[in-house]
Amino acid sequence: MGSGDKWVDRNSGPVVRPYALTGGRTEPADGEVLDLITVIVAARTAGEIDDAIRLSPEHRKILGLCRRQVTLADVASDMALPVGVVRVLLADLIQEGRITVVPRRAGGQQPSTDLLKEVLHGLHAL
Amino acid sequence: MGSTLSDGGADGPLTAFKIVIAGGFGAGKTTLVSAISEVRPLNTEEALSSASVSFDDLSGVGSKTTTTVAMDFGRITMGARLVLYLFGTPGQERFWFMWDELCFGALGAVILADTRRLDDCFPSVDYFEKRQLPFIVAINCFDDAPHYDPADVRIALDLDPRVPAVLCDARQAGSVKQVLITLVEHILSSRSSGGSEPWPTQAATGSRL
């Protein structure tokens, strides 16, 4: 492609290395690698204050963002943190039962034809 | 922020889809995504692959083994339950390792072609063919680029006759919308024609929770 030389690193990067926020952990605690569009939501039964002290500010911010259904990509973008870092932090919250993964409709890896038709209708309606 | 706790109940579960927007560096991927959706930045901190190490000058950075890849994505909300995400692929060859993640679970892909640099599309065509991910080619009509018939582009890229190739203006929401519609229709028609089409493991009875 020959375009590699056009790539310019605009950011010299954050002062604190991203994985410092995870205590150096680069793998999610449960070993589950969430897809970018995995939908997550804060567990509704979760207590608000009890363990707030144990949670890092980043954990708490994620919990706040997950009060409505969002995706991993949304959270990473809102947090302005690399996806890999957010994966690790999310896994902590999932393990603690503070956040749940919303199951995909229609099961399976690929969406059903009906769902595709819904997407098609949605596009037409834009 | 006013919707606290309401989404999970009345509106039912949110379903997210993604479409991958591929194409060479400068083909207009970000323009296309921003024409039809709110664009948001996304960073990944990725391990440097051995391929990328040869491209990156690592002298003086000691044990650096990761690199930050900055990307954009678009989010299109369709009613209360459906959200469509558009992910642009990083345009550089050395970021190939990102493609697997981006394409995992994707509905399909749009290869945005710049007729001045058609050969930039070859890696994308190869990749999606190998992955059996349904794709279409959208030829971005730059003002100063020669205008080709889509049929010629199809020949130049040696596309499977079933793969649609359409003209588009990546700056125009209406045009981009038509591109996405073409892709979803292509996915649907390749399903109904069955046989050797992609979707080898279409889960008719996917009982995974």
Interface residues (C-beta under 8 A of the other chain):
Chain A: M1 S3 G4 K6 W7 R10 N11 G13 P18 Y19 D35 L36 I37 T38 V39 V41 R44 R67 R68 Q69 T71 A73 D74 A76 S77 A80 L81 P82 V83 G84 V85 V102 P103 R104 R105 A106 G107 G108 Q109 Q110 P111 T113 L115 L116 K117 E118 V119 L120 G122 L123 H124 A125 L126
Chain B: S3 T4 L5 S6 D7 G8 P13 L14 T15 A16 F17 K18 G24 F25 G26 I36 R40 P41 L42 N43 T44 E45 E46 F55 T68 A70 F73 R75 I76 M78 G79 L82 V83 L84 Y85 F87 G91 Q92 E93 R94 E101 L102 F104 G105 L107 D119 D120 P123 A173 K177 L180 I181 V184 E185 I187 L188 R191 S192 W199 T201 Q202 A203 A204 T205 G206 S207 R208 L209
